[in-house]
C-alpha cells in the first residue's frame, strides 16, 4: 500500500464528538422520538408491528449499512423487500426513501455537528438541486419500467460496484473535492443527475454513484467521501418522501405505519454505523457489503429463474464491473503520480 500524503488545506480527520457530546444530535433525537411517540400511539398496534416485523428487522441491518458505508439503507431494504419478499417495487422504493429520511438524516445531523462541517459540506449547495432534478425527471418519466428490469439493474449494478471496490487498491489521497477543470464540474453534475434518476427507481443510488466518482476521479479518501454521500442521500430521501407524500399524494396508511414501526431502529442504527466507521477498519465493512450484494444477485437469479433475468442482471453486472474496475485503476495511477510528485 502506497503512503498517502496529507492534504494541506483540511485536517485529515477532525476531532469527532461522541453522540452525547453533540447537542444538535441530542436535540434531533429528542424531537424525532417525541414526534414518533405521538404518531405511534395513534397509528401503531402491537398486532400490526408483529405482523409486519420484517420491516424494522430489515432496517436493523440497513440503517447500519447506511451510516457506515457508501450504500444507503435502501441498498438493503429495496432488494430484500422487492426481490426476497416479493413486496411491490414501488412500495419497497418508498419505504427505502422514508426510512432513510430519518436514519440517514440522523447520521447527517451527527456529521454536520462536527468541527469544520460547514466548510466540508459547502459543495452540497449545488449538488442537492442537481440530484433533485434527476429524481424528479425519473419520477415523471421512468416509472413504467417493468419491475424485473428495475430489480435486475439494481442487483447487477450494486454487486458489480461492491466487488470491484473490494478487489481494487482504492485508497484516495484528498480530503475535499477539488474542482480543477470544467470537465470536473460537468462530470460531477452528470453523475448527480443520473444518481437522482436511480434513486427515483430504487430508493437509493445517488450515494453509490457519487462515492465511486469521488474516490476515483477526485481521488478522495473513502471516509470523507462516505460522509459526503451520507448527507446527499439523506437530503434526497427527504425530497423523495415529500414528493411521494405531498406532491403525488401517493403514500398509503399501510406505508406510514410500516415506516413508523422502523423509525426507532433507523434513528439509532444509522449514527451507530457512522460512529463505527470512525473506529474500525473499513475493510471489514466492505467485505460484508460484498457478501450481501452477491447474495442479492444470486437470489434474484435462482428465485423464479429465467434467461432474460439472468442476461439482464449478469450483463449489467459485467458492464458495471468493467467500468468500476477501470475507474479504480485510474485512481491507483493518479495516486501513484501524487506520491511520486510529493
Secondary structure, DSSP 8 states (H G I E B T S, - for coil): -------SSS-SS-----GGG-HHHHHHHHHHHHHHHHHHHHH--HHHHHHTHHHHHHHHHHHHHHHHSSS-THHHHHHIIIIIS---HHHHHHHHHHHHHHHHHHHHHHHHTSTTHHHHTTTHHHHHHHHHHHHHHHHHHSTTS-HHHHHHHHHHHHHHHHHHHHHS-----BSS----SHHHHHHHHHHHHHHHHHHHHHS--HHHHHHHHHHHTS-B-HHHHHHHHHHHHHHHHHHHHHIIIIIS----HHHHHHHHHHHHHHHHHHHHHHHHHTTS-HHHHHHHHHHHHHHHHHHHHHTT--HHHHHHHHHHHHHHHHHHHHHHHHHHHHHHHHHHH-
